[in-house]
Amino acid sequence: GPLELHTLSLLPSLRQVVFKGDRLPFHCTASLVDKVTALHWRHNRQPVATNPTHGIHLEESVQHDCTFIT
């Protein structure tokens, strides 16, 4: 069958000025290439996990990409 194009986008894509206590949401979208492809968030080389106390919320959703190579 047709191949899906690999895509990755991260928002915000430019530098942001924030102050302590401000919200800074990040949104990453990546195409699903196969079942072993995974996306992991890291800060200072350490894995990031959901932590409501620190205001960190990670959620995962899968959407089919209908971009094909023909």
Contacts in CASP RR format, 6 or more apart in sequence:
PFRMAT RR
TARGET T0000
AUTHOR 0000-0000-0000
METHOD contacts of the structure
MODEL  1
GPLELHTLSLLPSLRQVVFKGDRLPFHCTASLVDKVTALHWRHNRQPVAT
NPTHGIHLEESVQHDCTFIT
2 68 0 8 1.000
2 69 0 8 1.000
2 70 0 8 1.000
3 68 0 8 1.000
3 69 0 8 1.000
4 31 0 8 1.000
4 32 0 8 1.000
4 33 0 8 1.000
4 65 0 8 1.000
4 67 0 8 1.000
4 68 0 8 1.000
4 69 0 8 1.000
5 31 0 8 1.000
5 65 0 8 1.000
5 67 0 8 1.000
5 68 0 8 1.000
5 69 0 8 1.000
6 30 0 8 1.000
6 31 0 8 1.000
6 33 0 8 1.000
7 29 0 8 1.000
7 30 0 8 1.000
7 31 0 8 1.000
7 65 0 8 1.000
7 67 0 8 1.000
8 28 0 8 1.000
8 29 0 8 1.000
8 30 0 8 1.000
8 31 0 8 1.000
9 28 0 8 1.000
9 29 0 8 1.000
9 30 0 8 1.000
10 26 0 8 1.000
10 27 0 8 1.000
10 28 0 8 1.000
11 26 0 8 1.000
11 27 0 8 1.000
11 28 0 8 1.000
12 26 0 8 1.000
16 24 0 8 1.000
18 24 0 8 1.000
26 41 0 8 1.000
28 39 0 8 1.000
28 41 0 8 1.000
30 37 0 8 1.000
30 39 0 8 1.000
31 65 0 8 1.000
31 67 0 8 1.000
32 62 0 8 1.000
32 64 0 8 1.000
32 65 0 8 1.000
40 47 0 8 1.000
41 47 0 8 1.000
41 48 0 8 1.000
41 58 0 8 1.000
42 48 0 8 1.000
48 56 0 8 1.000
48 58 0 8 1.000
49 56 0 8 1.000
49 58 0 8 1.000
50 56 0 8 1.000
50 57 0 8 1.000
50 58 0 8 1.000
END
